[in-house]
């Protein structure tokens, strides 16, 4: 998968994550270099599969590239530092006529950034084996205070969100449930 990365805040974390996951990365610097070579006249988004941009401190380049990605209907992930929301840009992205379901936003901490990147890439990578199993169904669940206390403890111990902990517990239950396996015809 070929991913455009615009990142001036995380110190290369996004680019390194994408490269280590085996994806080809194009950066803003690469685009500037391409402008100097007249033979490359095609629009850069035509060769890109997805975009990941840190929009914590939006500038004209980010706004232009984001607008072009929306028009080209390219899957885009706009990340921003927790408690550093670029309010006006987020409001623009969240408009129903703007979003077109191609732009996702994610408020990150140093700890949560890799998980958010992995989820976005898995969701849009045509070669990802787990694409069908990406969490896309929203479900509301009411818990007892005792279970909430346990989830808080487990999430802190595992370094994950409570939602991820619940997903992992349920995945484990599905693997171990022989009756369900028989129901599916697995035995």
C-alpha positions as CSV (number, residue, x, y, z in Angstrom):
1,X,0.0,0.0,0.0
2,X,1.3,3.5,-0.8
3,X,0.6,6.0,1.9
4,X,1.1,9.8,1.9
5,X,2.3,11.0,5.3
6,X,2.4,14.6,6.5
7,X,3.9,14.8,9.9
8,X,5.7,17.7,11.5
9,X,4.8,16.9,15.1
10,X,5.5,13.3,16.1
11,X,9.2,13.3,15.1
12,X,8.7,10.7,12.3
13,X,6.7,8.2,14.3
14,X,3.9,8.0,11.7
15,X,6.4,7.5,8.8
16,X,8.4,4.9,10.7
17,X,5.3,3.0,11.7
18,X,4.1,2.9,8.0
19,X,7.5,1.8,6.7
20,X,7.9,-0.9,9.4
21,X,4.5,-2.3,8.5
22,X,5.9,-2.8,4.9
23,X,4.1,0.1,3.2
24,X,5.6,2.6,0.7
25,X,5.6,6.1,2.1
26,X,5.5,9.4,0.2
27,X,6.2,12.5,2.3
28,X,5.7,16.3,1.7
29,X,9.5,16.5,1.0
30,X,9.1,13.8,-1.7
31,X,6.4,16.0,-3.4
32,X,8.6,19.1,-3.4
33,X,11.4,17.0,-5.0
34,X,9.0,15.7,-7.7
35,X,8.1,19.3,-8.7
36,X,11.7,19.8,-9.7
37,X,11.5,16.9,-12.2
38,X,9.2,18.0,-15.1
39,X,8.7,14.5,-16.5
40,X,6.5,13.6,-13.5
41,X,3.4,15.5,-14.5
42,X,0.7,13.3,-13.0
43,X,-1.2,14.4,-9.9
44,X,0.4,12.7,-6.8
45,X,-2.9,11.5,-5.3
46,X,-3.4,9.3,-8.4
47,X,-0.6,7.1,-7.1
48,X,-1.6,7.2,-3.4
49,X,-3.8,4.6,-1.7
50,X,-4.3,6.5,1.6
51,X,-3.2,9.6,3.5
52,X,-2.2,10.0,7.1
53,X,-1.7,13.6,8.2
54,X,-1.0,15.2,11.6
55,X,-3.2,18.2,11.7
56,X,-2.4,19.4,15.2
57,X,-1.1,22.6,13.7
58,X,-2.8,23.0,10.4
59,X,-1.2,25.1,7.7
60,X,-2.1,25.8,4.0
61,X,-0.3,22.7,2.8
62,X,-2.4,20.4,5.1
63,X,-5.6,22.2,4.1
64,X,-4.8,22.0,0.4
65,X,-3.8,18.3,0.5
66,X,-6.8,17.4,2.7
67,X,-9.2,19.2,0.3
68,X,-7.7,17.4,-2.7
69,X,-8.0,14.0,-0.9
70,X,-11.6,14.7,-0.1
71,X,-12.3,15.5,-3.8
72,X,-10.4,12.4,-4.9
73,X,-12.2,10.3,-2.3
74,X,-9.0,8.9,-0.9
75,X,-9.1,7.3,2.6
76,X,-7.6,9.8,4.9
77,X,-6.7,9.7,8.6
78,X,-6.2,13.1,10.3
79,X,-4.5,12.8,13.7
80,X,-4.0,15.5,16.2
81,X,-2.5,15.6,19.7
82,X,-4.9,15.0,22.6
83,X,-6.2,18.3,24.0
84,X,-4.7,20.1,20.9
85,X,-7.8,20.0,18.7
86,X,-7.6,22.1,15.6
87,X,-11.3,23.1,16.1
88,X,-12.0,24.9,12.8
89,X,-10.4,22.2,10.6
90,X,-12.2,19.5,12.5
91,X,-15.5,21.3,12.1
92,X,-14.9,21.4,8.4
93,X,-14.0,17.7,8.2
94,X,-17.1,16.7,10.2
95,X,-19.5,18.5,7.9
96,X,-21.7,15.9,6.3
97,X,-21.2,17.2,2.7
98,X,-17.4,17.3,3.3
99,X,-16.7,14.0,5.0
100,X,-18.1,11.6,2.4
101,X,-16.9,8.8,4.7
102,X,-13.3,9.0,3.5
103,X,-11.9,11.1,6.3
104,X,-11.4,9.8,9.8
105,X,-10.0,11.8,12.7
106,X,-8.1,10.5,15.7
107,X,-7.0,12.3,18.9
108,X,-3.8,10.6,20.0
109,X,-1.4,10.2,22.8
110,X,2.1,8.8,22.4
111,X,0.7,5.5,23.6
112,X,-2.4,5.4,21.5
113,X,-1.0,6.5,18.1
114,X,0.3,3.2,16.9
115,X,-3.0,1.5,17.6
116,X,-4.9,4.1,15.7
117,X,-2.5,3.9,12.8
118,X,-2.7,0.1,12.7
119,X,-6.5,0.2,12.7
120,X,-6.7,2.7,9.9
121,X,-4.2,0.8,7.7
122,X,-5.8,-2.5,8.4
123,X,-9.2,-1.1,7.4
124,X,-7.9,0.3,4.1
125,X,-5.1,-2.1,3.0
126,X,-6.4,-4.3,0.2
127,X,-3.9,-6.9,1.2
128,X,-4.8,-7.1,4.9
129,X,-6.0,-10.5,5.9
130,X,-7.9,-9.1,8.9
131,X,-9.8,-6.4,6.9
132,X,-13.1,-8.2,7.3
133,X,-12.6,-8.5,11.0
134,X,-11.9,-4.8,11.5
135,X,-14.1,-3.4,14.2
136,X,-16.8,-1.3,12.4
137,X,-19.9,-2.0,14.4
138,X,-20.8,0.4,17.2
139,X,-22.4,-1.2,20.2
140,X,-23.6,0.4,23.5
141,X,-23.2,-1.6,26.6
142,X,-24.3,-0.9,30.2
143,X,-22.0,-2.2,32.9
144,X,-22.2,-2.7,36.6
145,X,-19.8,-0.7,38.7
146,X,-17.9,-3.8,39.6
147,X,-17.3,-4.7,35.9
148,X,-16.3,-1.1,35.2
149,X,-13.8,-1.2,38.0
150,X,-12.3,-4.4,36.5
151,X,-12.2,-2.9,33.0
152,X,-10.4,0.2,34.2
153,X,-7.9,-2.0,36.0
154,X,-7.4,-4.3,33.0
155,X,-7.1,-1.4,30.5
156,X,-4.4,0.2,32.7
157,X,-2.6,-3.1,33.1
158,X,-2.7,-4.0,29.4
159,X,-2.1,-0.4,28.2
160,X,-5.1,-0.6,26.0
161,X,-8.5,1.0,25.8
162,X,-11.5,-0.6,27.6
163,X,-13.1,-1.3,24.2
164,X,-10.0,-3.2,23.1
165,X,-10.0,-5.2,26.3
166,X,-13.6,-6.2,25.8
167,X,-12.9,-7.1,22.1
168,X,-9.9,-9.3,23.2
169,X,-12.0,-11.0,25.9
170,X,-14.8,-11.8,23.4
171,X,-12.3,-13.0,20.8
172,X,-10.8,-15.4,23.3
173,X,-14.3,-16.6,24.2
174,X,-15.2,-17.2,20.6
175,X,-12.0,-19.3,20.1
176,X,-12.7,-21.4,23.1
177,X,-16.4,-22.0,22.6
178,X,-16.8,-25.5,21.1
179,X,-20.5,-25.2,20.8
180,X,-20.1,-22.1,18.6
181,X,-17.5,-23.9,16.5
182,X,-20.0,-26.8,15.9
183,X,-22.7,-24.2,15.1
184,X,-20.4,-22.8,12.4
185,X,-19.6,-26.3,11.1
186,X,-16.0,-26.2,12.3
187,X,-16.0,-29.6,13.9
